[in-house]
Amino acid sequence: MNIRRMMTMRLCLSVGVTLAVASVLIEQRSGPAPDPEGAGIVYVYFPSLCAAPGDKRDCHEVPHPNRPSFESMAACSAHADVELQEAHNPRLLATCMKQREG
């Protein structure tokens, strides 16, 4: 009878620990990680004209009435590449900056 009581106690203890671990794991489970960029982030294209080709030290922003904005850095970079190719100006520098939509 003593062995039976020990087996029952061991079984109950094992089941209890298993249920406790399972409940903690279920509570800690979460959905997909949130997007680090968050909602409302856009990439804005800024062209600059530099004093010397390839020299980033002396550049001034080219004024534009409205700046094109993009959903991703890749889209902004693609736009910048097209703009630089069409301009044929080695002093032109393109920048895509991340900004919160206002």
C-alpha positions, 0 to 999 in steps of 0.5 A, spaced: 500 500 500 505 504 501 508 503 494 501 505 491 501 511 495 508 513 493 506 512 485 500 516 486 503 522 489 509 521 484 504 521 478 500 527 481 506 531 482 508 530 475 502 531 472 501 538 476 508 540 474 507 539 467 500 543 467 504 548 470 509 549 465 504 548 459 500 554 462 506 558 463 508 557 456 501 558 453 501 565 457 507 567 454 506 565 447 505 572 443 503 573 436 508 576 431 513 581 433 511 588 431 514 592 426 520 596 428 518 601 423 511 602 426 505 605 423 506 612 420 513 612 418 515 614 411 522 615 407 523 622 404 527 623 398 532 629 399 537 631 393 543 636 395 548 639 390 555 639 393 561 643 391 565 638 388 563 631 385 563 625 391 565 630 396 559 630 402 562 636 406 560 642 402 553 640 400 546 644 400 539 642 399 536 643 393 529 646 394 523 643 392 516 645 393 513 638 395 518 632 397 516 625 394 515 620 400 515 612 399 513 606 404 520 603 404 527 605 403 528 600 397 522 604 393 526 611 395 533 609 393 530 606 387 527 613 386 533 616 387 537 612 383 533 614 377 533 622 379 541 621 379 541 618 372 536 623 369 540 629 372 547 627 369 550 631 374 556 628 378 555 634 384 548 631 385 547 627 392 541 623 393 538 622 401 533 618 403 531 620 410 526 616 415 520 620 418 514 620 421 508 621 417 505 628 420 
